[in-house]
Structure formats: structure tokens, C-alpha cells
Amino acid sequence: MGEQEKYKHMLKKIIDETENHTIKNSEQLIQILVSELKHGCLVGEQMQQQTAIK
């Protein structure tokens, strides 16, 4: 997957999570974006699971 496709997929996923109210505030959005850029696409899902547990 090319760089543009990777970022396109990442942003689409984050937009979907925001629209579905999985991401509830801007701080969480920024944390997920930073994590996604550092580590890849699975980090946002891990943060989502941690939030659901709390």
C-alpha cells in the first residue's frame, strides 16, 4: 500500500470513528492521530478498546 493510500485509509477510519461518536473529544482525536502516525493503523483500535473498558 502506498503512502497516500495508507493516509487516506487512516483518515477515513478516524472520520468514521468521529461520526460514530467513538472519538468523543479533540484530545482523544489528537492522541489517536499521533499514535496512528507513529505506530500504524492498529493503535487507534487499541485506544478505542481501552476507552470502551473504562
DSSP file (Angstrom, degrees, kcal/mol; ACC not computed):
  #  RESIDUE AA STRUCTURE BP1 BP2  ACC     N-H-->O    O-->H-N    N-H-->O    O-->H-N    TCO  KAPPA ALPHA  PHI   PSI    X-CA   Y-CA   Z-CA
    1    1 A M              0   0    0      0, 0.0     2,-0.0     0, 0.0     0, 0.0   0.000 360.0 360.0 360.0 131.0    0.0    0.0    0.0
    2    2 A G     >  -     0   0    0      1,-0.1     4,-2.5     4,-0.0     5,-0.2  -0.240 360.0-105.2 -73.4 164.7    1.4    3.4   -1.0
    3    3 A E  H  > S+     0   0    0      1,-0.2     4,-2.4     2,-0.2     5,-0.2   0.911 119.8  49.8 -57.3 -46.2    1.9    6.3    1.4
    4    4 A Q  H  > S+     0   0    0      1,-0.2     4,-2.5     2,-0.2    -1,-0.2   0.911 111.9  48.1 -62.3 -42.0   -1.1    8.2    0.1
    5    5 A E  H  > S+     0   0    0      2,-0.2     4,-2.5     1,-0.2    -1,-0.2   0.889 110.1  52.7 -65.1 -39.3   -3.4    5.2    0.3
    6    6 A K  H  X S+     0   0    0     -4,-2.5     4,-2.3     2,-0.2    -2,-0.2   0.930 113.3  42.8 -62.4 -46.1   -2.2    4.5    3.9
    7    7 A Y  H  X S+     0   0    0     -4,-2.4     4,-2.8     2,-0.2     5,-0.2   0.881 112.7  53.4 -68.7 -37.6   -3.0    8.0    5.0
    8    8 A K  H  X S+     0   0    0     -4,-2.5     4,-2.2    -5,-0.2    -2,-0.2   0.928 111.5  45.6 -61.3 -45.4   -6.3    8.0    3.1
    9    9 A H  H  X S+     0   0    0     -4,-2.5     4,-2.3     2,-0.2    -2,-0.2   0.917 113.3  50.2 -63.4 -44.7   -7.3    4.8    4.9
   10   10 A M  H  X S+     0   0    0     -4,-2.3     4,-2.1     1,-0.2    -2,-0.2   0.927 112.9  45.4 -61.3 -46.9   -6.2    6.1    8.3
   11   11 A L  H  X S+     0   0    0     -4,-2.8     4,-2.6     2,-0.2    -1,-0.2   0.883 111.3  52.6 -66.9 -38.5   -8.1    9.4    7.9
   12   12 A K  H  X S+     0   0    0     -4,-2.2     4,-2.5    -5,-0.2    -1,-0.2   0.923 110.1  48.8 -61.7 -43.4  -11.3    7.6    6.6
   13   13 A K  H  X S+     0   0    0     -4,-2.3     4,-2.3     2,-0.2    -2,-0.2   0.909 112.5  47.5 -63.1 -42.5  -11.2    5.4    9.7
   14   14 A I  H  X S+     0   0    0     -4,-2.1     4,-2.1     2,-0.2    -2,-0.2   0.895 111.5  50.4 -67.7 -39.9  -10.8    8.3   12.0
   15   15 A I  H  X S+     0   0    0     -4,-2.6     4,-2.5     2,-0.2    -2,-0.2   0.925 110.9  49.7 -62.2 -44.2  -13.6   10.3   10.4
   16   16 A D  H  X S+     0   0    0     -4,-2.5     4,-2.0     1,-0.2    -2,-0.2   0.914 110.4  49.9 -60.7 -43.4  -15.8    7.2   10.6
   17   17 A E  H  <>S+     0   0    0     -4,-2.3     5,-2.5     1,-0.2     6,-1.3   0.861 111.4  49.5 -64.5 -35.5  -15.0    6.8   14.3
   18   18 A T  H ><5S+     0   0    0     -4,-2.1     3,-1.2     4,-0.2    -2,-0.2   0.915 111.4  48.0 -68.5 -43.3  -15.7   10.5   14.9
   19   19 A E  H 3<5S+     0   0    0     -4,-2.5    -2,-0.2     1,-0.3    -1,-0.2   0.823 111.0  51.1 -66.9 -31.0  -19.1   10.3   13.1
   20   20 A N  T 3<5S-     0   0    0     -4,-2.0    -1,-0.3    -5,-0.2    -2,-0.2   0.358 115.3-117.8 -86.7   5.5  -20.0    7.2   15.1
   21   21 A H  T < 5S+     0   0    0     -3,-1.2    -3,-0.2     2,-0.2    -2,-0.1   0.689  80.9 124.7  64.6  21.8  -19.1    9.0   18.4
   22   22 A T  S   <S+     0   0    0     -5,-2.5     2,-0.7    -6,-0.2    -4,-0.2   0.885  72.5  53.1 -72.0 -40.0  -16.3    6.6   19.2
   23   23 A I  S    S+     0   0    0     -6,-1.3    -2,-0.2    -9,-0.2    -1,-0.2  -0.879  73.8 179.6 -94.4 116.9  -14.0    9.5   19.4
   24   24 A K        +     0   0    0     -2,-0.7     2,-0.3     1,-0.1    -1,-0.1   0.669  54.8  18.5-100.0 -18.5  -15.7   11.9   21.8
   25   25 A N  S  > S-     0   0    0      1,-0.1     4,-2.0     0, 0.0     5,-0.1  -0.951  75.6-104.9-149.7 169.3  -13.3   14.9   22.1
   26   26 A S  H  > S+     0   0    0     -2,-0.3     4,-2.6     1,-0.2     5,-0.2   0.827 115.1  58.2 -67.9 -31.9  -10.5   16.6   20.4
   27   27 A E  H  > S+     0   0    0      2,-0.2     4,-2.4     1,-0.2    -1,-0.2   0.927 108.4  45.7 -63.2 -44.1   -7.9   15.4   22.8
   28   28 A Q  H  > S+     0   0    0      2,-0.2     4,-2.4     1,-0.2    -2,-0.2   0.897 111.6  53.3 -64.4 -40.1   -8.7   11.8   22.0
   29   29 A L  H  X S+     0   0    0     -4,-2.0     4,-2.5     2,-0.2    -2,-0.2   0.924 110.4  46.5 -59.7 -46.0   -8.7   12.6   18.3
   30   30 A I  H  X S+     0   0    0     -4,-2.6     4,-2.7     2,-0.2     5,-0.2   0.909 110.9  52.2 -65.4 -42.2   -5.2   14.1   18.6
   31   31 A Q  H  X S+     0   0    0     -4,-2.4     4,-2.4     1,-0.2    -1,-0.2   0.916 111.9  46.4 -59.8 -43.1   -3.9   11.1   20.6
   32   32 A I  H  X S+     0   0    0     -4,-2.4     4,-3.0     2,-0.2     5,-0.2   0.920 111.8  50.6 -66.9 -43.6   -5.2    8.6   18.0
   33   33 A L  H  X S+     0   0    0     -4,-2.5     4,-2.4     2,-0.2    -2,-0.2   0.933 112.7  46.1 -59.8 -46.0   -3.8   10.6   15.1
   34   34 A V  H  X S+     0   0    0     -4,-2.7     4,-2.1     2,-0.2    -1,-0.2   0.930 114.8  47.3 -62.9 -45.0   -0.4   10.8   16.7
   35   35 A S  H  X>S+     0   0    0     -4,-2.4     4,-3.2    -5,-0.2     5,-0.6   0.913 111.2  51.2 -63.1 -42.5   -0.5    7.1   17.6
   36   36 A E  H  X5S+     0   0    0     -4,-3.0     4,-1.6     1,-0.2    -1,-0.2   0.915 111.6  47.4 -60.7 -43.2   -1.6    6.2   14.1
   37   37 A L  H  <5S+     0   0    0     -4,-2.4    -1,-0.2    -5,-0.2    -2,-0.2   0.851 118.5  41.4 -68.9 -33.3    1.2    8.1   12.6
   38   38 A K  H  <5S+     0   0    0     -4,-2.1    -2,-0.2    -5,-0.2    -1,-0.2   0.913 133.2  12.9 -77.3 -44.2    3.8    6.6   14.9
   39   39 A H  H  <5S-     0   0    0     -4,-3.2     2,-0.2     1,-0.3    -3,-0.2   0.632 102.9-105.5-117.7 -17.6    2.8    3.0   15.0
   40   40 A G    ><< -     0   0    0     -4,-1.6     3,-1.0    -5,-0.6     4,-0.4  -0.631  53.3 -44.6 114.3-176.5    0.3    2.2   12.3
   41   41 A C  T 3> S+     0   0    0      1,-0.2     4,-0.6    -2,-0.2     3,-0.2   0.605 118.4  65.7 -73.6 -16.0   -3.4    1.5   11.9
   42   42 A L  H 3> S+     0   0    0     -3,-0.2     4,-1.9     1,-0.2    -1,-0.2   0.720  84.9  72.9 -81.9 -18.6   -4.0   -0.8   14.9
   43   43 A V  H <> S+     0   0    0     -3,-1.0     4,-2.5     1,-0.2     5,-0.2   0.901  92.9  53.6 -65.1 -41.9   -3.2    1.7   17.6
   44   44 A G  H  > S+     0   0    0     -4,-0.4     4,-2.0     1,-0.2    -1,-0.2   0.885 108.9  50.2 -58.9 -39.4   -6.5    3.6   17.2
   45   45 A E  H  X S+     0   0    0     -4,-0.6     4,-2.1     2,-0.2    -1,-0.2   0.876 109.1  51.4 -67.0 -37.7   -8.4    0.4   17.6
   46   46 A Q  H  X S+     0   0    0     -4,-1.9     4,-2.1     2,-0.2    -2,-0.2   0.912 110.7  47.9 -65.7 -41.8   -6.5   -0.4   20.7
   47   47 A M  H  X S+     0   0    0     -4,-2.5     4,-2.3     1,-0.2    -2,-0.2   0.879 109.6  54.2 -64.5 -37.2   -7.3    3.0   22.2
   48   48 A Q  H  X S+     0   0    0     -4,-2.0     4,-2.0    -5,-0.2    -1,-0.2   0.909 108.8  48.1 -62.3 -43.0  -10.9    2.5   21.2
   49   49 A Q  H  X S+     0   0    0     -4,-2.1     4,-1.5     2,-0.2    -2,-0.2   0.889 110.5  51.3 -66.1 -39.4  -11.0   -0.8   23.1
   50   50 A Q  H  X S+     0   0    0     -4,-2.1     4,-1.4     1,-0.2    -2,-0.2   0.894 109.9  50.0 -64.1 -39.7   -9.3    0.8   26.2
   51   51 A T  H  < S+     0   0    0     -4,-2.3    -1,-0.2     1,-0.2    -2,-0.2   0.887 108.1  53.1 -65.8 -39.1  -11.9    3.6   26.1
   52   52 A A  H  < S+     0   0    0     -4,-2.0    -1,-0.2     1,-0.2    -2,-0.2   0.835 106.2  54.0 -65.6 -32.4  -14.8    1.1   25.9
   53   53 A I  H  <        0   0    0     -4,-1.5    -1,-0.2     1,-0.2    -2,-0.2   0.865 360.0 360.0 -70.2 -36.3  -13.4   -0.7   29.0
   54   54 A K     <        0   0    0     -4,-1.4    -1,-0.2    -5,-0.1    -2,-0.2   0.492 360.0 360.0 -69.1 360.0  -13.4    2.5   31.1
